[in-house]
Structure formats: structure tokens, C-alpha cells
Amino acid sequence: MQFQRPAWDGYLRVNALLADKLLPLLQDDDIIWIHDYHLLPFAHELRKRGVNNRIGFFLHIPFPTPEIFNALPTYDTLLEQLCEYDLLGFQTENDRLAFLDCLSNLTRVTTRSAKSHTACGKAFRTEVYPIGI
């Protein structure tokens, strides 16, 4: 697989555009739920626009191990952007731990409780929500 900078730039532009479209619709007490890898940077884009609402994210696919994820040229940016969510949901405990392992390779992760962490200057929770059939 080959990394394509124009595709990455387009990915970021789409997330920024969606954030611009959502911004005028938000109320102060709205909780925002984001689903899947298409929108990994979405919380970052909302935070850049001053959104302080609680934002949750659920990943519907397995989270790669550090050996795979950290091979991405933009792995550090993606991990920092994921830390902007208040809650990160994964399908399995292995996926949750793979995310934390990747993050630990990038920066210091402080674990305040079993599933409450601080990294990249942000506080967030990680949880496991097995998907049903």
C-alpha cells in the first residue's frame, strides 16, 4: 500500500467541511457521537472551532497493533486527534489496548483509573462495547 498525500489532504478537508456544516446546528448540551475511521479527525476539527461539547467515538473495525499503525506516515497526527474525543469506544479489549500501546509509543500516557487517561494534554476515557449481530 502506498501513502498518497493528496488523499490524506482530502480526508482532512472533508472532516473540516463536515465540522463547518455541523457547527451552526449544535446546542450547548448536545452530545456528539462519531462512528468509524472515516471521521477520526472530526473531534479535532470541532475543537478547533471552539466546540466544548462532549464527543464520543466508536471504531467499528479492529485497531491495529503498534507495528502496523505506527507505519502510517500520519500515525502521530491521528493519535493526537483521537485524544480530542472524550470517550473512545472499541469492540474488544485487545483493540482498546492496541490503541493505548500505539499512544504510549508516541507520548506519555497517564492512566488515572482503569479506563481514564491523559495524553497529548487531553483527558479521555476508553471503553469496550462489543457489537452484537
N, C-alpha and C positions, 0 to 999 in steps of 0.2 A: 504494500500500500504506500502511496506517495502523498505527502502533505502538500496541499495547494493553498498558498497564501491568499489568492483571490476568493477561494471558497470560505476560508476562515473569516476573512473580512466581510463577506456576505452574511455569514452566520451571525456575526456581531451586529451588523446593520439591521438584520431582521429583528433581533431581540431588542435593539434600541427603538426601532419603529413601533413594535408592539407595546413597549413601555410608554411611548408617546401617546399611543391610542388609548391605553388604559388609564393613564393619569387623570384626565378630566372626569372619569366615571367613578373614581374612588371616593369613599367616605372614610372619615377618621377611624371608625370602628370596624371597617371591613377586614376580614382575614382573607389573605390571598393564598390559594393553593395552586402550585405549579406541578405539572406532570411531565416527566421524562427528559431525556438527553437533549431534545431539540431546544429546550429552554434553560439549559444550565446557567447561562449568564443573566437570566432575566431579573433575578433579585438585585444583582449589581446595577443593572440599568435603572431599576426603580429607585434604589438607594441614591444613585447619582442625581436623581430628580427630586430628592427630598422626601421620599416616601418612608414613613416610620412604622407603617402597619406591620403586623405580624405576617410573615411569609413562610409558608411551608413548601417543601419539595419532596416528591416521591419519584424514585428511579425504578422504572418497570423492567429494567434489564440488569444483569449481574454487573457489579462494579469490578473492574479489572484489578488484578494484583499490581503491586508497585512496578514489577519488572515490565509489565505491558503498558500501564497507564503513564508511567514516567518516561516512556519512549516518545510520547507525543511532544512535538516542539512547543506546544502551548500548555503543557500539563500544569505548570506553576500558576498561570493565569486562571485556568479552570478551577483549580483547588482554592485559590484565593476568592474567586467569585462564589463558589459553593458555600464558603464560610459566611456569606452575607444572608443566607437563609437562617431563620430562627429554628427551624426544625427540618432535619434531613431524614427521610424515610427510605429504608431499603427492604428488599424482600427477605433477605436471610441475614443471620448474624455474621456469616462469612463475608457478605458484601459490606456490611457496616464496618467490620474490622479491616477489610481491604482499603476502604476509604480512609480510615484513621491511619493505617500504615503508610499510605501514599502521602497523607498530610504530614505525618511525623518525619518523613524523609525530606520534606520541604522546609518545615518550620517547627518551632516548639509548640507542642500541643499540651495544654494544661487540662487535666481531667478533674472537674470539680465534684462530680459524682459519676456513677457508672456510665451514664449516657449524657452527661452535661459537660461541655468542653469550651475551651477558649483557644483560638488560634487566629493568626493574622489580625489581631486586635478586635476580634468579634467573638461574642458568646453565642453558642448554638447547642441544640440537642440532636442526638442521633437515636433513632428508634428502628425497630424491625416490625414490619407489617406484612406478614406472609399473604400473598394474594391467593384468593380462592378461585375455584373453577366455576 
